Amino acid sequence: MADTTVIASIQAKLERLTEAVDAGLNRTRCLRRWSEFIRERDGHRCVDCHSTRHLSAHHVFRKVLLPEAEYQTGNGITLCRECHREAHVGFNGRPDLSGPLDVQGGEKLWLIERLYCILDQDAVERGLLLPGFYELSEQVLAKFKLFQGFVHDTPFPGPPVRQAYLIWAQTNLAVRRSLAEANGVPMTDQPILPGEAYVVWGSETGQPSAGIIRNPRWY
């Protein structure tokens, strides 16, 4: 568990953010307090490379696509200038919502997965998985699942930021189904989590069977 003084300082920033949002302060002031909280929670260093120079609070999932997550603490991570620049390389304008997610290359789904992963790991290592510190609403998590092709109430384990990582670690369900159909094998609609394996095997009837192996051991 983190030092009580550190936790108290983070909690104070969270309360200031909550007060600003609840009072309906303007967007600039709310974002400023959100940014102050994210940087305080992350120990004023880049969560990715641990640099302490030129820091910014970055929205992991772009707020233009998911405005309800704009002030949610689980959608923020502290990055240095170099790591922040990488997150915004390429298309950074208003997305075309008529096309598939990331069709313009602005979302960088692989980076979303990675940032949620290291954010969750950092929270665990520093003993900061506390209420409100890494919060994502059920509505936001449900939309993540829908983006990936799952029904909104598909269960994923762990606290919200870990669920976000596990959702984005999935191959999109439509892609998974297409690959399975092209190869003539069955496919599950359930998540296949990191460390698990989906195995297809033959049978005497000629109809293949399949299942998820939980926590597989490789020999």
Phi and psi restraints in degrees (value plus and minus 20) as a CYANA .aco file:
   2 ALA   PHI     -86.1   -46.1
   2 ALA   PSI     139.8   179.8
   3 ASP   PHI     -76.8   -36.8
   3 ASP   PSI     121.5   161.5
   4 THR   PHI     -82.8   -42.8
   4 THR   PSI     -51.2   -11.2
   5 THR   PHI     -86.6   -46.6
   5 THR   PSI     -60.6   -20.6
   6 VAL   PHI     -83.7   -43.7
   6 VAL   PSI     -66.1   -26.1
   7 ILE   PHI     -82.0   -42.0
   7 ILE   PSI     -61.6   -21.6
   8 ALA   PHI     -82.9   -42.9
   8 ALA   PSI     -59.3   -19.3
   9 SER   PHI     -86.5   -46.5
   9 SER   PSI     -61.7   -21.7
  10 ILE   PHI     -85.7   -45.7
  10 ILE   PSI     -63.3   -23.3
  11 GLN   PHI     -80.4   -40.4
  11 GLN   PSI     -58.5   -18.5
  12 ALA   PHI     -83.2   -43.2
  12 ALA   PSI     -61.2   -21.2
  13 LYS   PHI     -85.8   -45.8
  13 LYS   PSI     -57.3   -17.3
  14 LEU   PHI     -83.9   -43.9
  14 LEU   PSI     -62.0   -22.0
  15 GLU   PHI     -83.7   -43.7
  15 GLU   PSI     -59.0   -19.0
  16 ARG   PHI     -84.3   -44.3
  16 ARG   PSI     -60.8   -20.8
  17 LEU   PHI     -83.5   -43.5
  17 LEU   PSI     -68.0   -28.0
  18 THR   PHI     -80.4   -40.4
  18 THR   PSI     -62.8   -22.8
  19 GLU   PHI     -81.4   -41.4
  19 GLU   PSI     -62.2   -22.2
  20 ALA   PHI     -84.3   -44.3
  20 ALA   PSI     -65.1   -25.1
  21 VAL   PHI     -87.4   -47.4
  21 VAL   PSI     -65.0   -25.0
  22 ASP   PHI     -84.7   -44.7
  22 ASP   PSI     -52.2   -12.2
  23 ALA   PHI    -101.6   -61.6
  23 ALA   PSI     -25.7    14.3
  24 GLY   PHI      50.2    90.2
  24 GLY   PSI      11.1    51.1
  25 LEU   PHI     -82.5   -42.5
  25 LEU   PSI     141.1   181.1
  26 ASN   PHI     -84.1   -44.1
  26 ASN   PSI     142.5   182.5
  27 ARG   PHI     -80.5   -40.5
  27 ARG   PSI     -59.1   -19.1
  28 THR   PHI     -81.1   -41.1
  28 THR   PSI     -63.8   -23.8
  29 ARG   PHI     -89.9   -49.9
  29 ARG   PSI     -59.4   -19.4
  30 CYS   PHI     -84.5   -44.5
  30 CYS   PSI     -63.1   -23.1
  31 LEU   PHI     -86.2   -46.2
  31 LEU   PSI     -54.9   -14.9
  32 ARG   PHI     -82.7   -42.7
  32 ARG   PSI     -64.0   -24.0
  33 ARG   PHI     -90.9   -50.9
  33 ARG   PSI     -53.5   -13.5
  34 TRP   PHI     -82.4   -42.4
  34 TRP   PSI     -65.8   -25.8
  35 SER   PHI     -83.1   -43.1
  35 SER   PSI     -61.8   -21.8
  36 GLU   PHI     -80.9   -40.9
  36 GLU   PSI     -61.7   -21.7
  37 PHE   PHI     -85.4   -45.4
  37 PHE   PSI     -67.6   -27.6
  38 ILE   PHI     -78.2   -38.2
  38 ILE   PSI     -65.8   -25.8
  39 ARG   PHI     -88.3   -48.3
  39 ARG   PSI     -56.7   -16.7
  40 GLU   PHI     -86.5   -46.5
  40 GLU   PSI     -65.7   -25.7
  41 ARG   PHI     -80.2   -40.2
  41 ARG   PSI     -58.4   -18.4
  42 ASP   PHI    -105.7   -65.7
  42 ASP   PSI     -11.3    28.7
  43 GLY   PHI      53.9    93.9
  43 GLY   PSI       4.3    44.3
  44 HIS   PHI      32.0    72.0
  44 HIS   PSI      25.5    65.5
  45 ARG   PHI    -171.6  -131.6
  45 ARG   PSI     136.0   176.0
  46 CYS   PHI     -83.9   -43.9
  46 CYS   PSI     104.3   144.3
  47 VAL   PHI     -87.1   -47.1
  47 VAL   PSI     -43.3    -3.3
  48 ASP   PHI    -102.9   -62.9
  48 ASP   PSI     -79.2   -39.2
  49 CYS   PHI    -126.9   -86.9
  49 CYS   PSI     -26.3    13.7
  50 HIS   PHI      51.4    91.4
  50 HIS   PSI      -5.7    34.3
  51 SER   PHI     -85.1   -45.1
  51 SER   PSI     129.2   169.2
  52 THR   PHI    -130.1   -90.1
  52 THR   PSI      -7.3    32.7
  53 ARG   PHI    -129.3   -89.3
  53 ARG   PSI     122.6   162.6
  54 HIS   PHI      32.8    72.8
  54 HIS   PSI      40.7    80.7
  55 LEU   PHI    -111.6   -71.6
  55 LEU   PSI     127.3   167.3
  56 SER   PHI    -159.4  -119.4
  56 SER   PSI     130.7   170.7
  57 ALA   PHI    -110.2   -70.2
  57 ALA   PSI     100.6   140.6
  58 HIS   PHI    -129.4   -89.4
  58 HIS   PSI     115.3   155.3
  59 HIS   PHI     -97.5   -57.5
  59 HIS   PSI      98.6   138.6
  60 VAL   PHI     -81.7   -41.7
  60 VAL   PSI     -69.8   -29.8
  61 PHE   PHI    -125.6   -85.6
  61 PHE   PSI     107.2   147.2
  62 ARG   PHI     -76.3   -36.3
  62 ARG   PSI     111.3   151.3
  63 LYS   PHI     -87.5   -47.5
  63 LYS   PSI     -43.7    -3.7
  64 VAL   PHI     -86.7   -46.7
  64 VAL   PSI     -48.1    -8.1
  65 LEU   PHI    -109.2   -69.2
  65 LEU   PSI     -46.0    -6.0
  66 LEU   PHI    -160.4  -120.4
  66 LEU   PSI      52.3    92.3
  67 PRO   PHI     -80.6   -40.6
  67 PRO   PSI     -45.9    -5.9
  68 GLU   PHI     -89.0   -49.0
  68 GLU   PSI     -35.3     4.7
  69 ALA   PHI    -118.0   -78.0
  69 ALA   PSI     -11.7    28.3
  70 GLU   PHI     -79.2   -39.2
  70 GLU   PSI     -59.8   -19.8
  71 TYR   PHI    -128.8   -88.8
  71 TYR   PSI     -11.2    28.8
  72 GLN   PHI     -98.3   -58.3
  72 GLN   PSI     113.3   153.3
  73 THR   PHI     -89.2   -49.2
  73 THR   PSI     -46.8    -6.8
  74 GLY   PHI     -96.2   -56.2
  74 GLY   PSI     -26.5    13.5
  75 ASN   PHI    -122.3   -82.3
  75 ASN   PSI      -3.3    36.7
  76 GLY   PHI    -145.5  -105.5
  76 GLY   PSI     126.5   166.5
  77 ILE   PHI    -167.8  -127.8
  77 ILE   PSI     121.8   161.8
  78 THR   PHI    -103.6   -63.6
  78 THR   PSI     107.9   147.9
  79 LEU   PHI    -150.5  -110.5
  79 LEU   PSI     128.3   168.3
  80 CYS   PHI     -97.1   -57.1
  80 CYS   PSI     155.3   195.3
  81 ARG   PHI     -79.0   -39.0
  81 ARG   PSI     -63.4   -23.4
  82 GLU   PHI     -87.4   -47.4
  82 GLU   PSI     -66.5   -26.5
  83 CYS   PHI     -87.6   -47.6
  83 CYS   PSI     -54.8   -14.8
  84 HIS   PHI     -88.2   -48.2
  84 HIS   PSI     -58.3   -18.3
  85 ARG   PHI     -82.5   -42.5
  85 ARG   PSI     -60.8   -20.8
  86 GLU   PHI     -79.8   -39.8
  86 GLU   PSI     -58.3   -18.3
  87 ALA   PHI     -86.5   -46.5
  87 ALA   PSI     -43.0    -3.0
  88 HIS   PHI    -131.0   -91.0
  88 HIS   PSI     -11.3    28.7
  89 VAL   PHI     -85.1   -45.1
  89 VAL   PSI     119.5   159.5
  90 GLY   PHI      72.6   112.6
  90 GLY   PSI    -170.9  -130.9
  91 PHE   PHI     -86.6   -46.6
  91 PHE   PSI     108.6   148.6
  92 ASN   PHI    -156.9  -116.9
  92 ASN   PSI       1.0    41.0
  93 GLY   PHI    -115.2   -75.2
  93 GLY   PSI    -186.1  -146.1
  94 ARG   PHI     -91.0   -51.0
  94 ARG   PSI     108.2   148.2
  95 PRO   PHI     -93.6   -53.6
  95 PRO   PSI     132.3   172.3
  96 ASP   PHI    -105.7   -65.7
  96 ASP   PSI      83.9   123.9
  97 LEU   PHI     -97.0   -57.0
  97 LEU   PSI     -23.1    16.9
  98 SER   PHI    -102.3   -62.3
  98 SER   PSI     -34.0     6.0
  99 GLY   PHI    -124.7   -84.7
  99 GLY   PSI     156.7   196.7
 100 PRO   PHI     -82.5   -42.5
 100 PRO   PSI     135.3   175.3
 101 LEU   PHI     -78.6   -38.6
 101 LEU   PSI     110.8   150.8
 102 ASP   PHI      51.2    91.2
 102 ASP   PSI      -0.3    39.7
 103 VAL   PHI     -84.4   -44.4
 103 VAL   PSI     -46.0    -6.0
 104 GLN   PHI    -112.9   -72.9
 104 GLN   PSI     -23.7    16.3
 105 GLY   PHI      59.9    99.9
 105 GLY   PSI      -4.6    35.4
 106 GLY   PHI    -109.0   -69.0
 106 GLY   PSI     -43.7    -3.7
 107 GLU   PHI    -103.0   -63.0
 107 GLU   PSI     -52.1   -12.1
 108 LYS   PHI      32.7    72.7
 108 LYS   PSI      49.1    89.1
 109 LEU   PHI     -79.0   -39.0
 109 LEU   PSI     -54.7   -14.7
 110 TRP   PHI     -82.7   -42.7
 110 TRP   PSI     -54.9   -14.9
 111 LEU   PHI     -95.9   -55.9
 111 LEU   PSI     -55.9   -15.9
 112 ILE   PHI     -77.5   -37.5
 112 ILE   PSI     -67.8   -27.8
 113 GLU   PHI     -78.0   -38.0
 113 GLU   PSI     -67.3   -27.3
 114 ARG   PHI     -84.6   -44.6
 114 ARG   PSI     -63.2   -23.2
 115 LEU   PHI     -87.2   -47.2
 115 LEU   PSI     -59.4   -19.4
 116 TYR   PHI     -85.1   -45.1
 116 TYR   PSI     -55.2   -15.2
 117 CYS   PHI     -85.1   -45.1
 117 CYS   PSI     -70.8   -30.8
 118 ILE   PHI     -90.9   -50.9
 118 ILE   PSI     -47.7    -7.7
 119 LEU   PHI     -86.3   -46.3
 119 LEU   PSI     -63.5   -23.5
 120 ASP   PHI     -83.8   -43.8
 120 ASP   PSI     -65.1   -25.1
 121 GLN   PHI     -81.5   -41.5
 121 GLN   PSI     -61.5   -21.5
 122 ASP   PHI     -84.0   -44.0
 122 ASP   PSI     -61.0   -21.0
 123 ALA   PHI     -82.7   -42.7
 123 ALA   PSI     -61.6   -21.6
 124 VAL   PHI     -87.0   -47.0
 124 VAL   PSI     -68.0   -28.0
 125 GLU   PHI     -81.8   -41.8
 125 GLU   PSI     -53.7   -13.7
 126 ARG   PHI    -116.0   -76.0
 126 ARG   PSI     -18.2    21.8
 127 GLY   PHI      45.6    85.6
 127 GLY   PSI      19.7    59.7
 128 LEU   PHI    -135.9   -95.9
 128 LEU   PSI      -4.4    35.6
 129 LEU   PHI     -96.8   -56.8
 129 LEU   PSI      53.3    93.3
 130 LEU   PHI    -134.9   -94.9
 130 LEU   PSI     137.2   177.2
 131 PRO   PHI     -73.5   -33.5
 131 PRO   PSI     108.1   148.1
 132 GLY   PHI      68.7   108.7
 132 GLY   PSI     -38.2     1.8
 133 PHE   PHI     -94.7   -54.7
 133 PHE   PSI     -51.5   -11.5
 134 TYR   PHI    -155.8  -115.8
 134 TYR   PSI      37.1    77.1
 135 GLU   PHI    -110.9   -70.9
 135 GLU   PSI     114.0   154.0
 136 LEU   PHI    -152.0  -112.0
 136 LEU   PSI     111.6   151.6
 137 SER   PHI     -91.7   -51.7
 137 SER   PSI     140.4   180.4
 138 GLU   PHI     -80.4   -40.4
 138 GLU   PSI     -53.4   -13.4
 139 GLN   PHI     -83.7   -43.7
 139 GLN   PSI     -64.3   -24.3
 140 VAL   PHI     -86.2   -46.2
 140 VAL   PSI     -65.1   -25.1
 141 LEU   PHI     -82.7   -42.7
 141 LEU   PSI     -57.6   -17.6
 142 ALA   PHI     -82.9   -42.9
 142 ALA   PSI     -58.7   -18.7
 143 LYS   PHI     -89.3   -49.3
 143 LYS   PSI     -57.5   -17.5
 144 PHE   PHI     -77.2   -37.2
 144 PHE   PSI     -64.7   -24.7
 145 LYS   PHI     -82.7   -42.7
 145 LYS   PSI     -62.9   -22.9
 146 LEU   PHI     -84.9   -44.9
 146 LEU   PSI     -59.6   -19.6
 147 PHE   PHI     -77.6   -37.6
 147 PHE   PSI     -54.7   -14.7
 148 GLN   PHI    -110.5   -70.5
 148 GLN   PSI     -18.8    21.2
 149 GLY   PHI      74.4   114.4
 149 GLY   PSI     -18.2    21.8
 150 PHE   PHI    -111.4   -71.4
 150 PHE   PSI     137.8   177.8
 151 VAL   PHI     -89.7   -49.7
 151 VAL   PSI     136.2   176.2
 152 HIS   PHI     -84.1   -44.1
 152 HIS   PSI     -44.3    -4.3
 153 ASP   PHI    -125.5   -85.5
 153 ASP   PSI      -2.7    37.3
 154 THR   PHI     -79.6   -39.6
 154 THR   PSI     105.7   145.7
 155 PRO   PHI     -97.2   -57.2
 155 PRO   PSI     117.2   157.2
 156 PHE   PHI    -148.5  -108.5
 156 PHE   PSI     121.8   161.8
 157 PRO   PHI    -102.1   -62.1
 157 PRO   PSI     139.7   179.7
 158 GLY   PHI      76.0   116.0
 158 GLY   PSI     156.4   196.4
 159 PRO   PHI     -87.1   -47.1
 159 PRO   PSI     147.2   187.2
 160 PRO   PHI     -73.2   -33.2
 160 PRO   PSI     -64.9   -24.9
 161 VAL   PHI     -88.4   -48.4
 161 VAL   PSI     -50.8   -10.8
 162 ARG   PHI     -91.8   -51.8
 162 ARG   PSI     -59.1   -19.1
 163 GLN   PHI     -79.2   -39.2
 163 GLN   PSI     -61.8   -21.8
 164 ALA   PHI     -78.7   -38.7
 164 ALA   PSI     -66.3   -26.3
 165 TYR   PHI     -78.9   -38.9
 165 TYR   PSI     -67.6   -27.6
 166 LEU   PHI     -86.2   -46.2
 166 LEU   PSI     -53.7   -13.7
 167 ILE   PHI     -84.5   -44.5
 167 ILE   PSI     -67.1   -27.1
 168 TRP   PHI     -97.6   -57.6
 168 TRP   PSI     -32.1     7.9
 169 ALA   PHI     -98.1   -58.1
 169 ALA   PSI     -29.5    10.5
 170 GLN   PHI     -99.1   -59.1
 170 GLN   PSI     125.6   165.6
 171 THR   PHI     -90.9   -50.9
 171 THR   PSI     114.9   154.9
 172 ASN   PHI     -69.9   -29.9
 172 ASN   PSI     114.4   154.4
 173 LEU   PHI     -81.0   -41.0
 173 LEU   PSI     -56.1   -16.1
 174 ALA   PHI     -85.5   -45.5
 174 ALA   PSI     -59.8   -19.8
 175 VAL   PHI     -85.7   -45.7
 175 VAL   PSI     -63.2   -23.2
 176 ARG   PHI     -80.4   -40.4
 176 ARG   PSI     -64.3   -24.3
 177 ARG   PHI     -83.8   -43.8
 177 ARG   PSI     -61.3   -21.3
 178 SER   PHI     -83.6   -43.6
 178 SER   PSI     -62.6   -22.6
 179 LEU   PHI     -84.0   -44.0
 179 LEU   PSI     -60.8   -20.8
 180 ALA   PHI     -85.6   -45.6
 180 ALA   PSI     -63.2   -23.2
 181 GLU   PHI     -83.2   -43.2
 181 GLU   PSI     -60.9   -20.9
 182 ALA   PHI     -83.6   -43.6
 182 ALA   PSI     -47.0    -7.0
 183 ASN   PHI    -122.9   -82.9
 183 ASN   PSI     -15.9    24.1
 184 GLY   PHI      46.5    86.5
 184 GLY   PSI      14.7    54.7
 185 VAL   PHI    -143.1  -103.1
 185 VAL   PSI     135.8   175.8
 186 PRO   PHI     -93.4   -53.4
 186 PRO   PSI     140.2   180.2
 187 MET   PHI    -163.1  -123.1
 187 MET   PSI     119.4   159.4
 188 THR   PHI    -105.1   -65.1
 188 THR   PSI     130.7   170.7
 189 ASP   PHI    -114.8   -74.8
 189 ASP   PSI     -16.5    23.5
 190 GLN   PHI    -108.6   -68.6
 190 GLN   PSI     134.7   174.7
 191 PRO   PHI     -81.9   -41.9
 191 PRO   PSI     124.9   164.9
 192 ILE   PHI    -133.0   -93.0
 192 ILE   PSI      85.4   125.4
 193 LEU   PHI    -101.9   -61.9
 193 LEU   PSI     138.3   178.3
 194 PRO   PHI     -74.1   -34.1
 194 PRO   PSI     113.2   153.2
 195 GLY   PHI      72.6   112.6
 195 GLY   PSI     -28.5    11.5
 196 GLU   PHI    -122.0   -82.0
 196 GLU   PSI     146.3   186.3
 197 ALA   PHI    -157.7  -117.7
 197 ALA   PSI     120.5   160.5
 198 TYR   PHI    -123.3   -83.3
 198 TYR   PSI      99.2   139.2
 199 VAL   PHI    -138.1   -98.1
 199 VAL   PSI     115.3   155.3
 200 VAL   PHI    -135.7   -95.7
 200 VAL   PSI     112.9   152.9
 201 TRP   PHI    -156.6  -116.6
 201 TRP   PSI     136.9   176.9
 202 GLY   PHI    -100.1   -60.1
 202 GLY   PSI     152.3   192.3
 203 SER   PHI    -164.9  -124.9
 203 SER   PSI     149.8   189.8
 204 GLU   PHI     -85.7   -45.7
 204 GLU   PSI     -45.5    -5.5
 205 THR   PHI    -101.9   -61.9
 205 THR   PSI     -30.3     9.7
 206 GLY   PHI      69.8   109.8
 206 GLY   PSI     -28.2    11.8
 207 GLN   PHI    -109.8   -69.8
 207 GLN   PSI     100.6   140.6
 208 PRO   PHI     -89.5   -49.5
 208 PRO   PSI     127.5   167.5
 209 SER   PHI    -132.7   -92.7
 209 SER   PSI     142.4   182.4
 210 ALA   PHI    -172.4  -132.4
 210 ALA   PSI     140.2   180.2
 211 GLY   PHI    -191.2  -151.2
 211 GLY   PSI     142.6   182.6
 212 ILE   PHI    -113.2   -73.2
 212 ILE   PSI     108.1   148.1
 213 ILE   PHI    -114.1   -74.1
 213 ILE   PSI      98.2   138.2
 214 ARG   PHI    -102.3   -62.3
 214 ARG   PSI     113.6   153.6
 215 ASN   PHI      27.9    67.9
 215 ASN   PSI      40.5    80.5
 216 PRO   PHI     -86.5   -46.5
 216 PRO   PSI     131.8   171.8
 217 ARG   PHI    -134.6   -94.6
 217 ARG   PSI     108.7   148.7
 218 TRP   PHI    -121.2   -81.2
 218 TRP   PSI     119.9   159.9
